[in-house]
Amino acid sequence: MAEQPLLIEIGTEELPTRSVDELARAFAAGIVDGLAKRGFAVSSESAAVYCSPRRLAVLLPAVAAAQPDQTIERRGPAANAAFGPDGAPSKALTGFAASCGTTVEQLQKLETDKGAWYVFRSEQAGQPLAKLLPDVIGEALKALPIPKPMRWGDHDYAFVRPAHWLVILHGSDVIDAELLGLRSGRDSRGHRFHHNRAVAIADAGSWLASLREARVLADPAERRARIRAEVARAAAETGGQVQLSDALLDEIANLTEWPAAIACAFDDDFLRVPQEALIMTMETNQKFVSVLDAEGRLTRHFIGVANIDSTNPAEIRKGYERVIRPRFADARFFFDEDLKTPLIDQLETLKNVTYQQALGSVWDKVIRVAELARTIANRVGVDAGATMRAAALAKCDLMTRMVGEFPELQGVMGRYYAAANGESAEVAQAVDEFYCPRFAGDGIARGRIGQVLAIAERIDTLCGIFAVGMKPSGNKDPFALRRAALGLARTLIESGLSLELPPLLAEALAQLPDAALAAGLPKGKDGKAPPLDPAARRSELAAELYDFILDRLRGYYADAGVGANRFEAVRALTPADLGDFDARVRAVSAFAGLAEAEALAAANKRIANILRQADPAESRGSVNPALLAAGAETALHAALSEARGALEPLLAARDYVATLKRLAGLRDPVDAFFTDVMVMADDPAVRANRLRLLAGLRESFLQVADISVL
């Protein structure tokens, strides 16, 4: 029989909103994997993944009615043990043949690079898809990522939600199966309100269209496109523009099967509450879409997306406006109550909040961050007094009612409360921005005080948590230290602040109590930690932290299209200033595009190998021109001396691109030197002089990066 489309649909009660897409992808992957293991020519690329709040489905465009015929191979005894000294088959060989239902003469010999074995091969006809598919679906269901399966009725089976229908069609034929207490058929279900009855599916290829006629958009991409269009239409009625994030769109799509947007409004008085709080309330609690004006300010309008194309949308609008009113009233109450207490008055209450047992309270952390921020501010010419004030305020909003309700608003509410208390615009902005970047793709703090605080906060977090022995392990990172390290590195690079990281790590570690350092000491086999040497422990942690932070930059540059070898060429020098590190990476990337790059990288690698194998004492010191032979050796020395003079101002200005371009001009004399000169000469003085010449050449390149890595 020719290949035909295969449809598998499982209908359920409403699925968990945030799990629908993941479950659908996992289900489709399980079906494809199960069929592929059984020899069917299917692939994940061809599988169409469908889902809605009440169904998971996969449609494969072409699946054979049976698996291909299979060659079965069983391996028996090794050839060198298959016959006795008299040439008679061994008991192992005759027993193997008998177990295969054949004779020794019918066995074949398999030759491999690891020896020879006797094998039995037979042809087995492929089994029908209809016989294999129930097991394939059962395996896919068991493999789904369901943390807490639900049971219903008095059945033994469990699933993410109670299941109510099962459709399995190969072309127009129903494949018989019983899963989750359901017998398969061709009856799907339409929209719960618009078409609350069975939908007979004629064949697998018409399933999507049949459901669309029953007011179900089973294609998640089509559903999302309709939501965007509907929301845009409703927003046009208000004269505003919508703020619809991908995350909110996903949630709405997984709540609706036939989405219809309805424009709504709330009382103007609520607009005096910070718009971030109102938007958070709408999106988190009600899945409503906010409407902004041309300047990005929240308007009194919002949009609800219903799962029904109502004949009386005014009633739905009333319901949406009714449910949002108490939510906004709560937000207004929280805001008004928080304003009654100056933000700085919350600082003292942070003493009652434990940050980490060995590291003390959040108040203790604020003190450490403020001191480190003061040091950084003085180094980069930022107002230290304003920085200290912002540091003192930065975590105070954690104790407010609004942040207690919406932890995502920490920093944002601190900015509003600080401004309301009369703090300067710079300080208020820094209270918010020191959390930046909050997530992947988020920008760093824009203001200088915010940048200083972001650096100090992350350094203290990294140092403290590493010190107590809770650094990331595998995929476990409860304190989000990888994100903190990347945020720190990005801020140091993208802010343009010139700061050396190792001294800052040392200063942050110096503020930690010895008890925190002792808490993280590794215990021996006897379960006891060695005596604490505070200085040694701090030095060890500083080195470990610096490496950890640099490791985060590998992914940062990979995302920017910088090859790993270019990153490693700079990392080999471990520059202390990450802004300087970045300038070197960009210079190496520019150098790698030059015609001379490959030859000079190879020459540097060769020089590094020569110097590594030679006596280090021979390569130390200055070159003696009197010992240079005329020709390539003298020419390289002259070219290198001339280049060094030109490099000094370039290196002083950190113009690494120009530095490497100038060094690229040495390619011809370097090539000539290795062609005409024997470095390891018999005369010890000549050999040492040539090693010093090569050491000087390599040292010139190492002022930017180790290009031998390229």
Number of C-alpha atoms within 10 A of each C-alpha: 6 8 13 20 17 25 25 23 21 21 22 19 13 18 21 16 16 14 15 24 22 12 22 20 20 18 25 25 20 22 26 24 18 21 21 15 11 18 14 20 14 20 14 16 9 12 19 15 21 23 28 27 22 26 24 23 24 22 24 24 18 18 19 18 19 20 19 16 12 14 11 10 11 11 15 22 19 17 16 11 13 18 17 11 8 6 8 11 15 15 13 15 23 20 16 22 20 12 10 17 9 13 15 17 8 10 18 14 14 15 11 8 5 6 10 14 18 21 22 21 14 11 10 11 12 16 15 13 19 18 13 16 20 18 16 19 21 17 16 19 21 13 14 18 14 14 7 10 12 12 14 12 7 6 9 9 14 16 17 21 19 19 20 17 22 26 25 28 27 25 21 18 16 20 22 15 21 12 17 18 15 14 15 21 19 23 16 21 22 23 23 16 13 15 15 12 14 14 18 16 22 16 20 24 20 13 21 17 14 20 21 16 13 21 21 25 27 24 18 18 14 11 24 21 13 18 23 16 14 18 26 17 14 24 24 14 11 19 13 22 20 21 16 16 10 10 11 16 18 19 19 27 29 24 23 24 27 24 25 20 26 24 23 24 17 17 11 10 10 16 16 10 18 16 16 14 21 21 20 18 20 20 18 12 12 16 19 25 26 25 28 21 15 9 6 12 12 22 19 19 24 28 26 24 26 22 20 19 16 14 8 8 16 13 11 18 18 12 12 23 20 12 12 19 14 11 16 21 14 14 23 21 15 18 22 14 13 19 16 10 13 15 26 19 11 18 20 11 14 20 16 11 14 15 15 14 10 20 21 17 16 22 21 17 22 23 15 20 26 24 19 25 27 23 17 22 23 13 13 14 10 16 13 21 12 18 27 24 19 29 31 20 27 31 23 28 28 22 17 22 17 25 21 14 14 15 14 15 18 22 26 20 27 26 26 21 26 26 17 14 16 10 19 15 11 17 24 28 24 32 32 23 26 28 24 23 20 16 11 9 7 10 15 22 25 16 15 21 29 28 26 28 30 28 29 27 25 22 24 23 19 25 26 26 20 21 29 20 15 17 21 15 8 5 6 10 13 11 14 13 21 18 18 25 24 23 26 26 23 20 24 25 19 16 17 11 20 15 18 15 21 17 12 19 23 17 18 24 28 15 16 21 15 19 14 21 25 20 18 19 17 13 11 9 7 6 8 10 14 11 8 14 11 16 11 10 17 22 15 12 19 24 13 13 21 16 13 17 22 20 15 19 19 18 15 15 17 12 10 8 10 17 15 14 15 24 26 18 21 24 20 13 14 15 19 15 17 26 22 21 21 19 18 26 25 19 22 27 18 16 23 17 10 12 11 17 21 17 16 23 19 15 20 25 18 15 18 16 11 16 18 10 8 14 12 12 10 17 20 15 14 11 19 14 13 9 15 17 13 8 13 20 23 17 18 22 22 14 16 22 13 11 18 17 10 14 20 12 12 16 15 9 9 15 16 25 20 16 24 26 17 15 22 19 15 17 19 16 20 23 15 15 19 15 10 11 14 12 18 14 13 9 8 11 13 18 19 25 24 26 26 22 25 26 22 21 21 21 14 18 19 17 15 26 28 23 27 21 17 20
